[in-house]
C-alpha cells in the first residue's frame, strides 16, 4: 500500500587480496586523516542558546502517544490466546498444560460444551495466525517444523472455536480493570488491526469448517514456551519484510517529488512536497527504532543485525555446524542450534567490520565452550573461513577480488552477490540493505581511530567512480558507495563532532530529525555494532538519492536557496528593530532570536553541499527549521512583547467598528485566521464591542474581576479624557501571567509531527478491500497517520511558508511606531511610576485606556481625540493600512505556499533569480 500520492591515503599500501581476503581492511586503508579541523568552521559565532530547556519542558507536557506495533501485538495476541485457553479449561480435563498439544484438547472441550467465547479471543487468534503464516511463507515456504506445527494447531483451534457462540460484551459490563485499561489505551488504536469482519477471510488460512486434528511430527515434542521462543527466524523475517515495506513507502513519496520537479516545478513550491516526504521518513525511522527495540527485548540473543542475518540466511550452515558440534563436542546443551546461530552471526560481523582475523578467536572460544576435539575444531575453522569468503562475495567492496568460498555445500561456482534478501524489492538485490550495513560498519572502524582534531578523507575512486554524478547511478550498491563513503559519512562525521548536531540536542529532534540523531549516536559510539535503525535511515538516504537522481541537483539547489532565504529575511528584518532599545534589551526577545538564528548552523557552508542538501537530509533540515525554528520558536518570538496580541486585538476592534474591512490588509487577515484558535491571543471567543478592553486584559494576564474594573476605568477615562489614579494602581498591582502562544493550538500538522498526537486521524485513502488486504501489516497504521499528517501540511502550506520570526519583528516595529505616532512618549509622565528601563508596560496601559477604550466606548471612535488633534480611530486605521500594506510578500514568505481556500499562491518574486 503506497502512502498518499502527493506529489584513504595514497601513501599507504593496500593489502593483497587473496585467500585471507581481508578486503574489508581496504575500507579502512582507503582513508587518511589531516590535522586541519578548525572548530570555528563548523559552528557559527554566537554560542548555544540557553533556553532550549524551555522548549523541552513544553514538549514533556504535550501528548506523547506510545503506540503498540503490529509485531508486538501479534506476540501478545498469541500469548493472550494461549493463556485464555488454559485458564478456561477445567482442571479435571486431562493433559499436560505446558504442552502445545493441550491447546487441541482445550479447543475440543470448549466445542463439546458449547463454551461462550469472548470476541477478543477470536481477534487475538486471527492476528496470531495471520502474522505467523505471513512471516513463515515470506521466505522459507511455511517455516521450520515447529513453526508449521504451531500454525496448524492455531488453525485447528480457529476452525472449531469460530463456531461457538460469542459472549455478549457491553461497555456497561466492563470491570474496573477494563475501564482503567481503556483509559490508558493507545490514542489511535482505531488505526490498528480491525478484525471484526469474518466475511473476508481466506478459506485456506481461516477454514470455515472444522479441520482434522494435526499430527505431531515424528519424535517431536514441544512445549508452548518452546514454540513461543522458537520464532527467531520467522520474527526476523517479519522484521525485515516490514523494513522493505517501509522503504517502499519512502521510495514512492520521493519518486512523486522527482516527477513533480521534472515537470518544470522547480520553484520553492516543491518545499511543501519535501516537508511531506520528510515527515513520512522521520515517522518511519522512529517507528523502526521502536520495532527494533521491541524485537531485541523479545529476542535477546538476536541483538545485532548480523545475528538476524545468520538466523535468516544461514540455516543450512547452522545445521551443518550443529552436526559438527554434536559429533565432536563433550558439553552438549539443548540450545546448540541457537548458540551456533549466534556464533555464525558474530563471525559475520567480523567481515562487516573488516576484521576477519577476530573470527579465529571467536571460533576458538566457541570450541572451548563446547569442548570440541581438535578434529571438530578444524572443521569449525573451515566452516568459518568459508563463511567469511561467502560474506565478502555477498557484499563486496569495489576493490575486492571475488573469492570462491571453501566447502560450505556451495560447490566451486562463484555465488552472485546480494542474493540473501533477493525477494525484497527495496532492501534486496540492487538495493541490498546489508551492503549499506557493511559500509557503515567499515567506516565505524575508521571513526574510532580518528582523533578529535582530524578529518577523514577517502581516496577518490576507491569505492566507485569519482566524483559522484547523480545522472549515472542505476543502483545503490556500487554506484552509491563512493558517494556514501567520500561525501556523506566524512561530512556528517564532522557535523556530529564539531557542528550543531554534536554540540546541541535540539528540542523535538527524535520526531523531526531522527536521521541526524542516529548519525550522532553512530559517531559517538563507533565501537558498537550499527543498528538496523541507522542502517535503515542511511539506506533511505541512498534510496532517495537513487529515486531522485534525474532532479537531484535541482532539489539540492532549491533546498539550499530556500534555507538561506529564510535567514536572509530574518537578518534583513532585524535591521528594522536595531533602533528600538527597549526591544533589543528584552531578555526573552534576545533569547528567542538566538534560538532561531542558531539553526542556521544546520546549513553551514563549510560542509559539503551533497552531504547537507541531498534530498533526504535537505528535507529533514527544512522540516526541523519549519516546526522547531519557525513554528515553535517563532510562536515564542512573535508575541514575546505582546506585539501579536496588541496588533490582532486592535485589528479586530477596528473591524468590529467598521473602520477596517476584510480584504484591506491581507497579511493581517491571514494572521487573524491563523491565530483565531490560539488561547493565548483570545482566551475564548472573539470579543464584541464593550468587551475589547476587558478581553484584552484577560489575555494580558489579568483576572476577570480585575479586567472588569479596568474596563470601567477605561470608560471613565474616555469620558473625561484623563487618567485616574485608580487605574494606575490597578495596573501596578496586576500579575503578568499571560498564556503562551502554543503552536499545537494553531497548527494541526505541528500537533501531529511534534506531539505525535493522532487521536482524531481518519483514513481517507484506503478502500474496504485495501483495509482487509493489509490487515496484519505494519505499514497500514503508519500510512494512515502519515497521510493525515501530510494532508495537514498541504492545508497549512501558506501558514508554514510565513516566516513567523520575521512577522514578529514587523509586528514589534508596528507597535513601537504606532505608540510613537499616538504620542505615547509624551503621555508617560502620567504613568511614570510604571516605567523602568522598558517602557512597554506603560505604553500598553495607555493603549488599553485610550485606544481600545475609545473603540469600546466612544460614540464616534474614528474622530475621537484623547488628546487634541489626535483622532484615535482614524490614526490607527490609516497607520495600520499604510504600514502592513507596504510590506512586500518577498519579505515574509520564505517559500511559495498555496492557499487551499482560494487557490491563490503567495508569490516570491525574488526567488527565481537564485535558481540556476
Order of alpha helices (4+ residues) and beta strands (2+ residues): alpha-beta-alpha-alpha-alpha-alpha-alpha-alpha-alpha-alpha-alpha-alpha-alpha-alpha-alpha-alpha-alpha-beta-alpha-alpha-alpha-alpha-alpha-alpha-alpha-alpha-alpha-alpha-alpha-alpha-alpha-alpha-alpha-alpha-alpha-alpha-alpha-alpha-alpha-alpha-alpha-alpha-alpha-alpha-alpha-beta-beta
